[in-house]
Amino acid sequence: AKPHTAKITKEKFDELEEVEVLPHPA
Protein backbone atom coordinates (compact mmCIF):
# COMPACT_ATOMS: atom_id res chain seq x y z
CA ALA A 1 0.00 0.00 0.00
CA LYS A 2 1.16 3.52 -0.72
CA PRO A 3 2.21 5.65 2.29
CA HIS A 4 -0.43 8.24 1.33
CA THR A 5 -3.20 5.64 1.31
CA ALA A 6 -1.95 4.10 4.54
CA LYS A 7 -2.02 7.51 6.22
CA ILE A 8 -5.62 8.10 5.17
CA THR A 9 -6.62 4.61 6.29
CA LYS A 10 -5.03 5.13 9.71
CA GLU A 11 -6.81 8.47 10.15
CA LYS A 12 -10.16 6.91 9.20
CA PHE A 13 -9.50 4.00 11.57
CA ASP A 14 -8.71 6.43 14.40
CA GLU A 15 -11.99 8.23 13.70
CA LEU A 16 -13.88 4.94 13.84
CA GLU A 17 -12.20 4.07 17.14
CA GLU A 18 -13.25 7.42 18.61
CA VAL A 19 -16.83 6.83 17.50
CA GLU A 20 -16.75 3.36 19.06
CA VAL A 21 -15.31 4.58 22.37
CA LEU A 22 -17.08 7.91 22.82
CA PRO A 23 -20.71 7.74 23.98
CA HIS A 24 -23.07 9.03 21.31
CA PRO A 25 -26.81 8.91 20.49
CA ALA A 26 -27.65 5.97 18.23
mmCIF file of the N, C-alpha and C atoms, coordinates in Angstrom:
data_MODEL
# 
_entry.id   MODEL 
# 
loop_
_atom_site.group_PDB 
_atom_site.id 
_atom_site.type_symbol 
_atom_site.label_atom_id 
_atom_site.label_alt_id 
_atom_site.label_comp_id 
_atom_site.label_asym_id 
_atom_site.label_entity_id 
_atom_site.label_seq_id 
_atom_site.pdbx_PDB_ins_code 
_atom_site.Cartn_x 
_atom_site.Cartn_y 
_atom_site.Cartn_z 
_atom_site.occupancy 
_atom_site.B_iso_or_equiv 
_atom_site.pdbx_formal_charge 
_atom_site.auth_seq_id 
_atom_site.auth_comp_id 
_atom_site.auth_asym_id 
_atom_site.auth_atom_id 
_atom_site.pdbx_PDB_model_num 
ATOM 1  N N  . ALA A 1 1  ? 0.846   -1.205 0.000  1.00 0.00 ? 1  ALA A N  1 
ATOM 2  C CA . ALA A 1 1  ? 0.000   0.000  0.000  1.00 0.00 ? 1  ALA A CA 1 
ATOM 3  C C  . ALA A 1 1  ? 0.876   1.248  0.000  1.00 0.00 ? 1  ALA A C  1 
ATOM 4  N N  . LYS A 1 2  ? 0.394   2.274  -0.659 1.00 0.00 ? 2  LYS A N  1 
ATOM 5  C CA . LYS A 1 2  ? 1.160   3.517  -0.719 1.00 0.00 ? 2  LYS A CA 1 
ATOM 6  C C  . LYS A 1 2  ? 1.092   4.241  0.620  1.00 0.00 ? 2  LYS A C  1 
ATOM 7  N N  . PRO A 1 3  ? 2.169   4.918  1.013  1.00 0.00 ? 3  PRO A N  1 
ATOM 8  C CA . PRO A 1 3  ? 2.209   5.654  2.288  1.00 0.00 ? 3  PRO A CA 1 
ATOM 9  C C  . PRO A 1 3  ? 1.031   6.613  2.410  1.00 0.00 ? 3  PRO A C  1 
ATOM 10 N N  . HIS A 1 4  ? 0.676   7.280  1.304  1.00 0.00 ? 4  HIS A N  1 
ATOM 11 C CA . HIS A 1 4  ? -0.430  8.239  1.331  1.00 0.00 ? 4  HIS A CA 1 
ATOM 12 C C  . HIS A 1 4  ? -1.727  7.528  1.694  1.00 0.00 ? 4  HIS A C  1 
ATOM 13 N N  . THR A 1 5  ? -1.977  6.405  1.045  1.00 0.00 ? 5  THR A N  1 
ATOM 14 C CA . THR A 1 5  ? -3.198  5.636  1.307  1.00 0.00 ? 5  THR A CA 1 
ATOM 15 C C  . THR A 1 5  ? -3.197  5.113  2.733  1.00 0.00 ? 5  THR A C  1 
ATOM 16 N N  . ALA A 1 6  ? -2.051  4.637  3.183  1.00 0.00 ? 6  ALA A N  1 
ATOM 17 C CA . ALA A 1 6  ? -1.954  4.095  4.537  1.00 0.00 ? 6  ALA A CA 1 
ATOM 18 C C  . ALA A 1 6  ? -2.259  5.187  5.558  1.00 0.00 ? 6  ALA A C  1 
ATOM 19 N N  . LYS A 1 7  ? -1.780  6.403  5.293  1.00 0.00 ? 7  LYS A N  1 
ATOM 20 C CA . LYS A 1 7  ? -2.019  7.509  6.220  1.00 0.00 ? 7  LYS A CA 1 
ATOM 21 C C  . LYS A 1 7  ? -3.518  7.791  6.321  1.00 0.00 ? 7  LYS A C  1 
ATOM 22 N N  . ILE A 1 8  ? -4.180  7.842  5.173  1.00 0.00 ? 8  ILE A N  1 
ATOM 23 C CA . ILE A 1 8  ? -5.624  8.101  5.167  1.00 0.00 ? 8  ILE A CA 1 
ATOM 24 C C  . ILE A 1 8  ? -6.357  6.989  5.902  1.00 0.00 ? 8  ILE A C  1 
ATOM 25 N N  . THR A 1 9  ? -5.970  5.753  5.645  1.00 0.00 ? 9  THR A N  1 
ATOM 26 C CA . THR A 1 9  ? -6.624  4.611  6.286  1.00 0.00 ? 9  THR A CA 1 
ATOM 27 C C  . THR A 1 9  ? -6.470  4.695  7.793  1.00 0.00 ? 9  THR A C  1 
ATOM 28 N N  . LYS A 1 10 ? -5.264  5.041  8.269  1.00 0.00 ? 10 LYS A N  1 
ATOM 29 C CA . LYS A 1 10 ? -5.029  5.128  9.711  1.00 0.00 ? 10 LYS A CA 1 
ATOM 30 C C  . LYS A 1 10 ? -5.902  6.229  10.318 1.00 0.00 ? 10 LYS A C  1 
ATOM 31 N N  . GLU A 1 11 ? -5.993  7.369  9.633  1.00 0.00 ? 11 GLU A N  1 
ATOM 32 C CA . GLU A 1 11 ? -6.814  8.470  10.147 1.00 0.00 ? 11 GLU A CA 1 
ATOM 33 C C  . GLU A 1 11 ? -8.271  8.045  10.238 1.00 0.00 ? 11 GLU A C  1 
ATOM 34 N N  . LYS A 1 12 ? -8.765  7.365  9.204  1.00 0.00 ? 12 LYS A N  1 
ATOM 35 C CA . LYS A 1 12 ? -10.155 6.905  9.200  1.00 0.00 ? 12 LYS A CA 1 
ATOM 36 C C  . LYS A 1 12 ? -10.368 5.897  10.309 1.00 0.00 ? 12 LYS A C  1 
ATOM 37 N N  . PHE A 1 13 ? -9.385  5.014  10.521 1.00 0.00 ? 13 PHE A N  1 
ATOM 38 C CA . PHE A 1 13 ? -9.499  4.000  11.565 1.00 0.00 ? 13 PHE A CA 1 
ATOM 39 C C  . PHE A 1 13 ? -9.544  4.665  12.935 1.00 0.00 ? 13 PHE A C  1 
ATOM 40 N N  . ASP A 1 14 ? -8.714  5.701  13.122 1.00 0.00 ? 14 ASP A N  1 
ATOM 41 C CA . ASP A 1 14 ? -8.708  6.430  14.400 1.00 0.00 ? 14 ASP A CA 1 
ATOM 42 C C  . ASP A 1 14 ? -10.077 7.070  14.633 1.00 0.00 ? 14 ASP A C  1 
ATOM 43 N N  . GLU A 1 15 ? -10.671 7.610  13.566 1.00 0.00 ? 15 GLU A N  1 
ATOM 44 C CA . GLU A 1 15 ? -11.994 8.229  13.696 1.00 0.00 ? 15 GLU A CA 1 
ATOM 45 C C  . GLU A 1 15 ? -13.012 7.182  14.122 1.00 0.00 ? 15 GLU A C  1 
ATOM 46 N N  . LEU A 1 16 ? -12.941 6.008  13.505 1.00 0.00 ? 16 LEU A N  1 
ATOM 47 C CA . LEU A 1 16 ? -13.882 4.942  13.843 1.00 0.00 ? 16 LEU A CA 1 
ATOM 48 C C  . LEU A 1 16 ? -13.703 4.526  15.296 1.00 0.00 ? 16 LEU A C  1 
ATOM 49 N N  . GLU A 1 17 ? -12.463 4.452  15.754 1.00 0.00 ? 17 GLU A N  1 
ATOM 50 C CA . GLU A 1 17 ? -12.201 4.066  17.143 1.00 0.00 ? 17 GLU A CA 1 
ATOM 51 C C  . GLU A 1 17 ? -12.819 5.092  18.088 1.00 0.00 ? 17 GLU A C  1 
ATOM 52 N N  . GLU A 1 18 ? -12.682 6.371  17.761 1.00 0.00 ? 18 GLU A N  1 
ATOM 53 C CA . GLU A 1 18 ? -13.248 7.422  18.611 1.00 0.00 ? 18 GLU A CA 1 
ATOM 54 C C  . GLU A 1 18 ? -14.762 7.276  18.670 1.00 0.00 ? 18 GLU A C  1 
ATOM 55 N N  . VAL A 1 19 ? -15.377 6.993  17.553 1.00 0.00 ? 19 VAL A N  1 
ATOM 56 C CA . VAL A 1 19 ? -16.834 6.829  17.500 1.00 0.00 ? 19 VAL A CA 1 
ATOM 57 C C  . VAL A 1 19 ? -17.244 5.628  18.345 1.00 0.00 ? 19 VAL A C  1 
ATOM 58 N N  . GLU A 1 20 ? -16.443 4.569  18.297 1.00 0.00 ? 20 GLU A N  1 
ATOM 59 C CA . GLU A 1 20 ? -16.753 3.357  19.059 1.00 0.00 ? 20 GLU A CA 1 
ATOM 60 C C  . GLU A 1 20 ? -16.626 3.620  20.562 1.00 0.00 ? 20 GLU A C  1 
ATOM 61 N N  . VAL A 1 21 ? -15.591 4.356  20.951 1.00 0.00 ? 21 VAL A N  1 
ATOM 62 C CA . VAL A 1 21 ? -15.306 4.578  22.366 1.00 0.00 ? 21 VAL A CA 1 
ATOM 63 C C  . VAL A 1 21 ? -16.199 5.663  22.966 1.00 0.00 ? 21 VAL A C  1 
ATOM 64 N N  . LEU A 1 22 ? -16.307 6.799  22.276 1.00 0.00 ? 22 LEU A N  1 
ATOM 65 C CA . LEU A 1 22 ? -17.081 7.908  22.817 1.00 0.00 ? 22 LEU A CA 1 
ATOM 66 C C  . LEU A 1 22 ? -18.574 7.601  22.815 1.00 0.00 ? 22 LEU A C  1 
ATOM 67 N N  . PRO A 1 23 ? -19.261 7.934  23.905 1.00 0.00 ? 23 PRO A N  1 
ATOM 68 C CA . PRO A 1 23 ? -20.710 7.739  23.976 1.00 0.00 ? 23 PRO A CA 1 
ATOM 69 C C  . PRO A 1 23 ? -21.411 8.697  23.019 1.00 0.00 ? 23 PRO A C  1 
ATOM 70 N N  . HIS A 1 24 ? -22.367 8.183  22.261 1.00 0.00 ? 24 HIS A N  1 
ATOM 71 C CA . HIS A 1 24 ? -23.075 9.028  21.307 1.00 0.00 ? 24 HIS A CA 1 
ATOM 72 C C  . HIS A 1 24 ? -24.475 8.478  21.067 1.00 0.00 ? 24 HIS A C  1 
ATOM 73 N N  . PRO A 1 25 ? -25.428 9.357  20.764 1.00 0.00 ? 25 PRO A N  1 
ATOM 74 C CA . PRO A 1 25 ? -26.807 8.912  20.492 1.00 0.00 ? 25 PRO A CA 1 
ATOM 75 C C  . PRO A 1 25 ? -26.855 8.011  19.274 1.00 0.00 ? 25 PRO A C  1 
ATOM 76 N N  . ALA A 1 26 ? -27.607 6.935  19.317 1.00 0.00 ? 26 ALA A N  1 
ATOM 77 C CA . ALA A 1 26 ? -27.652 5.973  18.226 1.00 0.00 ? 26 ALA A CA 1 
ATOM 78 C C  . ALA A 1 26 ? -28.193 6.627  16.962 1.00 0.00 ? 26 ALA A C  1 
# 
